[in-house]
Amino acid sequence: MLSLRNALSSLGRRRRRWFAAIAVLAVAAVMVALARPPAVPAVQPVSPPTGQAPPSPAASSPTQSSETRTPTPAAGSSQAASEPQTTDFRQLASAAAKAIYSWDTRSTSYSDIYSTVRGWWHVLPDGSNPLAVLVQEFEATGINAGSYAALASQQAYRTASVQSVRCDGELAKVHEQPAPWVGLHVCTVSLQVLEQSTATRNVYVTPVSVMVNCPPASTAPPDRCLMVGFYASPTRIVY
């Protein structure tokens, strides 16, 4: 019996030692775990869905118009370089008629010529003199982009000189039906035109009707007249 008690007592002491050792190890493991800094998970880039491009900085900015619009200047706000500044509608009509019929393929392109004539033509606020009429009447002077290119190969040029000017009541049609507002004048200018190239030389007389808007018209600038249209088509000349 004594030996059995001794054996049990020895077994109990060994178990207590094991439990104590296990407890010490557990406490040590907890302390190590607490002392170690927490692991930070790596950040993975988020891929956009298939077929969808990632947003660009421009896309996140406020929406802007893709086209820059140039406002159409009001009538009288600009003036062509060759356009005289005058309130004499006869002088302006004569100068405009000469500019319409003069060009030189040796120094200027068709685009340059058209731009010059376009600079003389001032569109009215009510749109009664659209640029579509300008294109039609300018081509009625005898040239377009295609014919001008052919003339350029012959070094052609054209000049014009004023033979006579008749305005307003001097013209039967205007006398019968006056202009719709005070300050609008109609002049028909008779031009002597010289066309010359390396192949030909031609002289002829032709009329062109020019519409001029002057003070006190509300659609004209206060200090000068402006050309607001012309007719070169034979059926539209004002006599």
Backbone bond lengths (Angstrom), bond angles and torsions (degrees), N, CA, C in turn:
res aa  C-N    CA-C-N  psi(-1)  N-CA   C-N-CA  omega(-1)  CA-C   N-CA-C  phi
1 M - - - 1.459 - - 1.528 109.64 -
2 L 1.280 116.91 -42.78 1.470 120.66 -179.90 1.519 111.32 -61.58
3 S 1.324 115.30 -41.81 1.479 118.45 179.65 1.519 111.30 -66.55
4 L 1.354 116.10 -32.53 1.469 119.49 179.36 1.520 109.54 -68.52
5 R 1.366 114.65 -41.53 1.470 117.20 179.17 1.551 110.08 -64.14
6 N 1.312 113.69 -40.53 1.470 116.71 179.94 1.535 111.96 -61.99
7 A 1.323 114.27 -39.85 1.469 119.63 -179.69 1.522 110.88 -64.93
8 L 1.376 114.52 -44.46 1.474 118.27 179.63 1.526 111.63 -64.86
9 S 1.349 113.45 -39.30 1.469 117.94 179.35 1.529 110.88 -63.95
10 S 1.332 115.74 -40.75 1.476 119.99 179.20 1.537 110.90 -65.66
11 L 1.365 115.77 -39.45 1.476 119.97 179.43 1.530 110.78 -65.50
12 G 1.354 115.72 -38.08 1.480 118.69 179.23 1.521 112.02 -65.92
13 R 1.380 113.85 -38.91 1.459 115.94 179.26 1.528 111.49 -65.35
14 R 1.368 116.94 -37.63 1.471 119.96 179.85 1.538 110.88 -65.81
15 R 1.341 115.52 -39.45 1.480 118.78 179.56 1.525 111.29 -64.44
16 R 1.362 113.91 -40.22 1.463 116.29 -179.90 1.530 111.14 -65.15
17 R 1.359 115.90 -35.42 1.460 118.54 177.80 1.541 110.72 -64.58
18 W 1.366 115.49 -42.49 1.477 119.60 179.59 1.518 110.83 -62.82
19 F 1.329 116.16 -45.47 1.474 119.60 179.73 1.526 111.16 -60.74
20 A 1.358 114.51 -41.91 1.472 118.58 179.10 1.523 111.21 -63.28
21 A 1.356 115.86 -41.31 1.475 120.10 179.59 1.521 110.98 -64.99
22 I 1.353 115.47 -42.96 1.471 119.87 179.32 1.524 110.84 -62.33
23 A 1.339 115.47 -41.58 1.473 120.34 179.85 1.524 110.70 -62.99
24 V 1.358 115.81 -42.67 1.462 119.36 178.91 1.530 111.18 -62.13
25 L 1.343 116.74 -43.03 1.467 120.51 179.73 1.533 111.20 -64.47
26 A 1.320 116.35 -39.60 1.469 120.16 -179.77 1.522 110.94 -64.02
27 V 1.355 114.57 -43.62 1.465 118.52 178.95 1.529 110.47 -63.14
28 A 1.331 116.90 -41.43 1.457 120.86 179.77 1.530 111.26 -63.09
29 A 1.348 116.07 -40.45 1.467 120.01 179.84 1.522 111.06 -64.05
30 V 1.316 116.05 -39.98 1.475 120.32 179.20 1.528 110.04 -64.69
31 M 1.329 117.20 -42.95 1.456 120.86 -179.26 1.525 111.12 -63.13
32 V 1.356 116.71 -41.59 1.470 120.72 178.43 1.513 110.76 -63.22
33 A 1.345 115.47 -42.19 1.467 119.52 -179.39 1.518 111.62 -63.74
34 L 1.346 115.73 -39.53 1.465 118.95 -179.74 1.514 111.90 -70.85
35 A 1.316 117.94 -32.44 1.461 121.73 -178.73 1.530 112.57 -74.35
36 R 1.332 119.39 -22.41 1.467 122.96 -176.47 1.530 109.04 -79.78
37 P 1.370 119.47 131.96 1.480 121.36 178.87 1.519 110.94 -66.49
38 P 1.349 116.27 144.69 1.462 119.40 -179.09 1.523 111.07 -64.34
39 A 1.299 115.59 142.51 1.469 121.27 179.21 1.518 109.75 -75.39
40 V 1.379 116.02 133.94 1.461 121.24 177.75 1.512 108.87 -98.28
41 P 1.334 118.55 121.88 1.468 119.97 -178.74 1.516 111.20 -66.97
42 A 1.308 116.39 141.08 1.466 121.77 179.51 1.515 109.54 -66.31
43 V 1.376 115.65 139.20 1.458 120.39 179.59 1.516 108.40 -85.40
44 Q 1.334 117.04 124.17 1.454 122.14 -179.72 1.531 109.00 -98.06
45 P 1.335 117.57 134.15 1.466 118.77 177.59 1.511 110.87 -64.08
46 V 1.336 114.93 142.08 1.458 120.04 179.76 1.511 108.32 -90.32
47 S 1.308 117.27 119.06 1.455 121.57 -179.35 1.519 109.15 -83.38
48 P 1.347 117.86 140.19 1.463 119.84 177.79 1.508 110.03 -68.34
49 P 1.341 117.39 158.81 1.455 119.76 176.74 1.513 110.96 -59.12
50 T 1.304 116.49 152.88 1.457 122.49 -178.61 1.520 110.19 -56.25
51 G 1.353 115.87 132.94 1.453 120.69 178.08 1.503 114.05 83.95
52 Q 1.326 119.28 0.18 1.457 122.21 -179.84 1.517 109.73 -117.53
53 A 1.331 117.31 121.98 1.455 121.47 -178.65 1.515 109.53 -77.93
54 P 1.324 117.38 148.53 1.459 119.64 177.36 1.512 110.51 -65.02
55 P 1.337 117.91 147.58 1.464 119.64 -177.93 1.517 111.23 -64.53
56 S 1.322 115.67 138.30 1.460 120.93 178.91 1.515 109.16 -93.88
57 P 1.350 117.22 162.26 1.457 119.18 178.53 1.519 112.74 -56.95
58 A 1.354 116.16 -34.84 1.459 118.49 -179.02 1.513 110.80 -66.40
59 A 1.340 116.29 -33.36 1.453 119.41 -177.53 1.512 111.59 -69.41
60 S 1.339 117.63 -26.72 1.446 120.47 -178.08 1.515 112.75 -87.81
61 S 1.348 116.26 -8.03 1.457 119.47 179.06 1.510 109.52 -84.46
62 P 1.343 118.93 164.26 1.455 120.87 178.60 1.513 110.94 -57.14
63 T 1.339 116.02 146.04 1.453 121.64 -177.80 1.517 110.12 -64.70
64 Q 1.345 115.40 132.80 1.451 121.51 178.33 1.505 108.76 -124.01
65 S 1.340 116.48 150.72 1.456 120.98 179.26 1.512 109.20 -69.12
66 S 1.352 116.47 136.97 1.460 121.05 -179.90 1.519 111.77 -80.00
67 E 1.311 117.21 -9.55 1.460 120.32 -178.99 1.511 110.12 -122.88
68 T 1.323 116.11 129.37 1.451 120.45 176.99 1.514 108.67 -88.47
69 R 1.303 115.92 118.25 1.445 120.23 -177.82 1.519 110.46 -95.34
70 T 1.331 114.80 131.18 1.458 119.29 176.32 1.509 108.19 -95.86
71 P 1.316 118.18 118.76 1.456 119.14 -178.41 1.516 111.48 -63.32
72 T 1.336 116.53 140.45 1.449 121.36 178.11 1.513 109.23 -71.06
73 P 1.332 118.18 125.10 1.465 119.11 -177.98 1.515 111.17 -66.78
74 A 1.306 116.67 147.24 1.450 121.17 176.99 1.513 109.69 -68.52
75 A 1.338 115.73 157.04 1.460 119.80 -179.51 1.513 110.00 -57.50
76 G 1.340 115.46 129.65 1.456 119.76 176.70 1.510 114.68 88.69
77 S 1.355 118.07 -0.54 1.459 118.94 -177.04 1.513 112.77 -83.12
78 S 1.334 117.60 -15.80 1.457 120.76 178.95 1.514 108.79 -136.73
79 Q 1.329 115.59 165.44 1.452 120.19 -175.40 1.517 109.18 -146.28
80 A 1.334 115.93 134.85 1.455 120.14 177.90 1.521 109.35 -65.54
81 A 1.337 115.68 151.66 1.462 120.37 -176.29 1.527 111.75 -61.19
82 S 1.352 116.43 -35.50 1.467 120.11 -177.00 1.525 112.82 -90.70
83 E 1.318 117.82 -0.42 1.460 121.89 -176.22 1.528 110.58 -83.91
84 P 1.337 117.87 121.26 1.470 119.05 -178.66 1.519 111.88 -69.58
85 Q 1.305 116.40 145.13 1.459 121.61 176.83 1.524 107.57 -95.12
86 T 1.317 115.79 101.93 1.456 120.18 -174.37 1.524 110.05 -153.53
87 T 1.318 116.38 157.02 1.462 121.98 172.49 1.526 110.62 -101.28
88 D 1.334 116.57 5.19 1.469 121.85 177.33 1.530 108.04 -87.89
89 F 1.337 116.32 102.80 1.463 119.31 -175.05 1.524 112.39 -67.26
90 R 1.320 118.88 -27.66 1.461 120.88 176.99 1.533 110.40 -67.47
91 Q 1.315 115.94 -43.39 1.473 119.88 178.70 1.523 110.85 -62.33
92 L 1.334 116.38 -43.62 1.460 119.76 -179.28 1.518 111.01 -66.75
93 A 1.335 117.88 -41.71 1.460 121.03 179.15 1.522 111.24 -61.64
94 S 1.328 117.47 -40.99 1.471 121.36 179.26 1.522 111.30 -65.12
95 A 1.344 116.05 -45.07 1.464 120.00 179.78 1.529 111.18 -64.56
96 A 1.323 116.60 -39.76 1.465 120.09 179.57 1.519 111.10 -65.11
97 A 1.332 117.18 -43.41 1.464 120.75 -179.60 1.527 110.86 -60.08
98 K 1.333 116.98 -43.70 1.469 120.54 178.43 1.526 110.85 -63.23
99 A 1.344 117.53 -41.57 1.464 120.58 -179.59 1.529 111.32 -65.50
100 I 1.321 116.95 -35.74 1.466 121.17 -178.81 1.525 111.39 -65.26
101 Y 1.332 116.49 -35.37 1.470 120.32 -175.04 1.524 114.00 -100.98
102 S 1.312 118.61 5.84 1.470 120.31 -177.61 1.528 111.33 -110.64
103 W 1.338 116.62 134.16 1.461 121.94 175.18 1.526 109.68 -161.84
104 D 1.315 115.30 163.72 1.466 120.62 -178.41 1.531 108.03 -147.20
105 T 1.317 115.79 109.68 1.473 119.79 -177.89 1.525 112.44 -68.78
106 R 1.320 117.59 -14.81 1.462 120.63 -177.58 1.525 112.10 -76.19
107 S 1.319 116.50 -18.93 1.469 119.24 -175.91 1.527 114.68 -130.29
108 T 1.317 118.03 -14.51 1.471 120.26 -176.53 1.523 110.79 -136.28
109 S 1.327 114.90 149.94 1.457 120.88 177.44 1.527 110.05 -89.04
110 Y 1.316 115.84 169.50 1.472 119.88 177.06 1.524 110.18 -62.79
111 S 1.320 116.34 -37.74 1.464 120.24 178.63 1.526 110.87 -61.44
112 D 1.337 116.60 -39.20 1.464 120.63 178.26 1.527 111.05 -64.32
113 I 1.325 115.59 -43.44 1.467 120.06 -179.18 1.523 109.91 -63.65
114 Y 1.320 115.91 -46.72 1.467 119.42 -179.10 1.528 110.59 -63.50
115 S 1.317 117.38 -40.86 1.471 120.63 -179.69 1.528 111.19 -62.33
116 T 1.329 116.34 -36.77 1.465 119.69 178.32 1.522 110.99 -63.97
117 V 1.336 115.80 -48.35 1.467 119.59 179.51 1.523 110.45 -64.84
118 R 1.332 115.53 -38.56 1.473 119.46 177.56 1.534 110.38 -61.01
119 G 1.322 117.83 -35.21 1.448 121.11 179.53 1.522 112.99 -65.88
120 W 1.327 116.93 -25.81 1.458 120.77 178.32 1.528 111.21 -79.20
121 W 1.314 116.57 -29.61 1.475 121.80 -173.01 1.529 109.28 -84.14
122 H 1.332 117.22 109.81 1.465 122.41 -178.78 1.524 109.66 -101.18
123 V 1.320 115.62 114.85 1.463 120.87 -178.05 1.528 109.36 -70.60
124 L 1.316 116.39 132.58 1.467 121.69 -179.89 1.526 110.74 -78.17
125 P 1.317 117.94 152.93 1.479 120.56 -178.06 1.522 113.72 -57.77
126 D 1.338 117.89 -29.76 1.476 119.46 -178.46 1.526 112.21 -84.57
127 G 1.339 117.19 -0.76 1.464 120.65 177.29 1.514 114.50 69.53
128 S 1.331 117.81 20.65 1.463 120.88 -177.58 1.527 112.97 -75.97
129 N 1.329 117.52 -10.44 1.475 121.07 178.88 1.527 109.67 -126.07
130 P 1.331 118.10 67.22 1.474 120.85 -174.68 1.520 112.67 -65.47
131 L 1.337 114.51 158.14 1.462 120.19 -178.72 1.527 112.18 -67.96
132 A 1.336 117.51 -18.37 1.461 119.58 176.34 1.531 110.20 -61.10
133 V 1.325 117.29 -34.29 1.463 120.98 177.06 1.525 109.70 -69.26
134 L 1.327 117.47 -38.31 1.463 121.18 177.47 1.520 110.38 -56.93
135 V 1.314 118.07 -48.52 1.465 121.74 -179.11 1.528 110.22 -58.70
136 Q 1.315 116.00 -47.17 1.471 120.74 -177.97 1.527 111.42 -62.56
137 E 1.335 116.67 -46.11 1.463 119.75 -176.54 1.521 112.23 -74.23
138 F 1.324 117.78 -32.06 1.456 119.11 177.77 1.525 110.72 -66.85
139 E 1.315 116.86 -39.26 1.468 119.67 177.50 1.533 111.10 -68.96
140 A 1.347 116.27 -22.83 1.470 119.77 177.03 1.525 112.03 -69.93
141 T 1.330 117.50 -13.03 1.471 119.97 176.14 1.527 111.50 -76.59
142 G 1.330 117.15 -6.87 1.461 120.11 172.76 1.511 116.12 112.71
143 I 1.349 118.04 3.98 1.467 119.29 178.66 1.523 110.39 -135.19
144 N 1.324 113.39 153.80 1.464 121.71 168.18 1.523 106.84 -143.88
145 A 1.313 117.19 -174.50 1.469 119.29 -175.81 1.527 111.99 -60.62
146 G 1.338 116.86 -39.53 1.462 120.57 -178.21 1.524 112.58 -68.73
147 S 1.335 116.34 -48.38 1.468 119.33 -178.60 1.527 111.23 -68.08
148 Y 1.323 116.82 -31.62 1.464 119.85 179.29 1.526 110.45 -65.88
149 A 1.311 116.98 -38.01 1.464 120.08 178.15 1.524 110.90 -63.91
150 A 1.351 116.02 -39.93 1.459 119.43 178.08 1.528 110.92 -67.07
151 L 1.335 116.92 -38.91 1.460 120.91 178.47 1.531 111.28 -66.41
152 A 1.328 116.46 -33.47 1.459 120.43 179.82 1.522 111.39 -62.24
153 S 1.325 117.00 -33.00 1.464 120.13 179.32 1.528 111.40 -68.12
154 Q 1.353 115.94 -17.25 1.467 121.19 178.60 1.530 111.29 -106.34
155 Q 1.346 116.82 10.26 1.467 121.99 -179.59 1.539 111.45 53.55
156 A 1.307 115.22 43.96 1.457 120.37 -175.92 1.523 111.81 -79.35
157 Y 1.331 115.35 154.06 1.465 121.27 173.93 1.527 108.36 -149.64
158 R 1.332 115.21 161.09 1.464 120.19 -179.59 1.521 109.36 -138.87
159 T 1.301 117.38 134.82 1.461 123.13 176.34 1.523 108.64 -126.31
160 A 1.331 115.60 158.81 1.468 120.33 -178.94 1.516 109.87 -140.99
161 S 1.309 115.65 146.20 1.463 121.92 175.43 1.528 108.24 -131.86
162 V 1.317 115.70 146.53 1.463 121.51 -175.50 1.532 109.91 -81.02
163 Q 1.338 115.32 129.07 1.456 121.83 176.42 1.536 111.39 -98.12
164 S 1.330 116.69 -40.99 1.461 120.44 179.81 1.522 109.51 -159.92
165 V 1.336 115.37 156.80 1.466 121.94 178.26 1.525 108.06 -135.40
166 R 1.324 116.51 126.51 1.463 121.61 175.02 1.524 108.29 -126.43
167 C 1.333 116.16 133.94 1.466 120.15 -174.27 1.529 111.59 -132.83
168 D 1.320 113.79 150.81 1.462 123.27 170.45 1.530 112.41 51.00
169 G 1.339 116.53 -118.59 1.463 120.45 -175.32 1.511 114.36 -62.21
170 E 1.325 118.25 -15.16 1.465 121.59 176.66 1.531 111.28 -73.37
171 L 1.307 115.62 -15.14 1.462 121.38 179.40 1.532 108.52 -102.17
172 A 1.311 117.34 127.67 1.466 121.54 -174.63 1.526 111.65 -58.85
173 K 1.323 117.22 -41.67 1.468 119.82 -177.41 1.523 111.55 -65.23
174 V 1.336 116.77 -39.81 1.466 120.33 179.80 1.525 110.11 -73.22
175 H 1.323 116.56 -34.77 1.464 120.35 178.03 1.527 110.00 -62.60
176 E 1.334 115.82 -38.69 1.467 120.48 179.30 1.529 111.43 -75.52
177 Q 1.318 116.90 -36.18 1.470 121.31 -179.02 1.529 108.62 -133.34
178 P 1.326 117.72 92.99 1.474 121.51 -175.74 1.526 112.14 -63.45
179 A 1.323 114.95 164.83 1.473 121.03 177.81 1.531 109.78 -61.12
180 P 1.337 117.46 149.40 1.468 120.72 -174.72 1.515 115.57 -70.48
181 W 1.343 119.25 -14.33 1.469 119.62 175.53 1.527 110.27 -148.79
182 V 1.331 114.63 157.51 1.460 121.48 179.63 1.532 108.99 -68.12
183 G 1.320 116.01 130.08 1.461 121.17 -179.96 1.514 113.08 107.88
184 L 1.349 117.17 -15.29 1.466 120.31 177.13 1.525 108.20 -92.81
185 H 1.342 116.82 125.25 1.458 121.83 -176.54 1.529 109.56 -123.33
186 V 1.327 114.70 148.39 1.461 121.32 175.86 1.517 108.06 -121.26
187 C 1.329 116.16 124.48 1.467 121.94 179.15 1.523 109.25 -125.88
188 T 1.321 116.39 135.60 1.456 120.60 172.24 1.525 108.31 -107.65
189 V 1.326 114.20 118.51 1.465 121.49 -175.39 1.521 108.73 -103.85
190 S 1.313 116.21 128.29 1.461 121.34 175.24 1.526 108.27 -93.80
191 L 1.335 116.15 123.54 1.462 122.31 -175.77 1.517 111.66 -114.57
192 Q 1.324 116.01 141.11 1.458 120.50 166.24 1.525 106.95 -97.71
193 V 1.315 115.40 120.28 1.464 121.27 -172.39 1.521 109.60 -111.53
194 L 1.336 114.72 134.62 1.463 121.05 174.93 1.520 108.19 -115.47
195 E 1.332 115.64 122.23 1.470 121.70 174.83 1.527 107.24 -114.54
196 Q 1.339 115.64 126.45 1.453 119.14 -176.96 1.523 109.75 -140.31
197 S 1.330 115.30 144.03 1.465 122.20 177.17 1.517 107.98 -148.60
198 T 1.313 116.75 -176.25 1.463 120.51 177.73 1.523 111.23 -69.13
199 A 1.343 116.59 -15.77 1.465 119.95 -176.08 1.528 113.01 -107.32
200 T 1.335 118.63 -34.65 1.460 120.59 -173.55 1.525 111.61 -138.73
201 R 1.335 113.31 166.74 1.467 122.08 172.05 1.521 106.90 -143.06
202 N 1.342 115.91 126.74 1.455 119.79 -175.12 1.518 109.91 -138.83
203 V 1.345 116.67 132.51 1.459 122.74 178.36 1.522 108.02 -123.64
204 Y 1.323 116.75 133.25 1.470 120.13 179.07 1.525 109.16 -154.79
205 V 1.321 116.17 165.98 1.462 123.53 178.14 1.522 107.94 -112.90
206 T 1.323 116.06 134.08 1.463 120.27 -178.92 1.526 110.04 -145.29
207 P 1.351 117.85 147.46 1.461 120.32 177.67 1.526 110.96 -96.29
208 V 1.332 116.11 154.72 1.463 122.80 171.02 1.526 106.88 -143.08
209 S 1.327 116.68 130.70 1.464 121.18 179.04 1.523 109.73 -95.26
210 V 1.319 116.01 130.19 1.466 121.97 -175.16 1.528 108.97 -120.80
211 M 1.330 116.19 130.36 1.461 122.21 175.74 1.528 109.14 -98.45
212 V 1.338 116.20 128.57 1.460 121.83 -175.47 1.527 109.11 -125.73
213 N 1.307 116.03 132.23 1.471 121.99 -179.88 1.523 109.42 -110.01
214 C 1.319 116.55 124.25 1.465 121.76 -173.86 1.530 111.06 -131.33
215 P 1.343 116.55 164.36 1.457 119.00 170.00 1.541 109.00 -59.33
216 P 1.343 118.88 144.69 1.474 127.62 13.61 1.526 114.80 -95.19
217 A 1.336 118.12 21.89 1.467 119.39 179.38 1.526 110.35 -58.87
218 S 1.328 116.72 137.26 1.471 120.54 -178.62 1.520 111.76 -67.70
219 T 1.344 117.32 -20.02 1.466 121.71 -179.33 1.525 112.16 -92.91
220 A 1.332 117.85 5.58 1.470 122.24 179.23 1.526 109.16 -111.43
221 P 1.335 117.03 152.54 1.472 119.38 173.75 1.525 109.15 -65.79
222 P 1.317 117.86 157.51 1.466 119.72 -174.40 1.519 114.79 -74.33
223 D 1.355 117.18 -15.20 1.466 119.05 -170.86 1.523 114.44 -119.27
224 R 1.336 118.94 5.58 1.461 118.72 -179.22 1.528 110.46 -163.39
225 C 1.323 114.09 166.71 1.464 121.27 175.96 1.528 109.50 -97.72
226 L 1.325 115.98 157.15 1.463 122.17 178.07 1.518 109.44 -133.80
227 M 1.343 115.76 145.64 1.457 119.44 172.27 1.527 108.52 -79.64
228 V 1.333 116.05 129.76 1.464 119.59 -179.85 1.528 111.79 -117.36
229 G 1.331 116.65 9.00 1.457 118.86 176.23 1.521 111.44 164.40
230 F 1.337 115.29 163.03 1.461 120.42 173.27 1.524 108.62 -152.78
231 Y 1.335 114.70 158.28 1.463 121.43 176.25 1.522 108.80 -124.79
232 A 1.343 115.50 127.93 1.461 121.16 174.55 1.523 110.94 -117.43
233 S 1.326 117.32 -13.98 1.467 120.59 177.22 1.524 109.30 -66.00
234 P 1.335 119.00 132.41 1.475 121.28 -177.44 1.530 113.25 -55.40
235 T 1.316 117.73 -34.10 1.461 120.31 -177.18 1.528 112.98 -77.04
236 R 1.334 117.89 -9.54 1.463 120.37 -176.48 1.527 112.68 -115.77
237 I 1.304 118.12 0.89 1.457 120.59 177.12 1.534 108.82 -64.94
238 V 1.331 115.91 136.58 1.461 122.14 -179.09 1.527 108.51 -93.81
239 Y 1.351 116.08 117.99 1.473 120.30 -179.92 1.523 110.03 -109.54
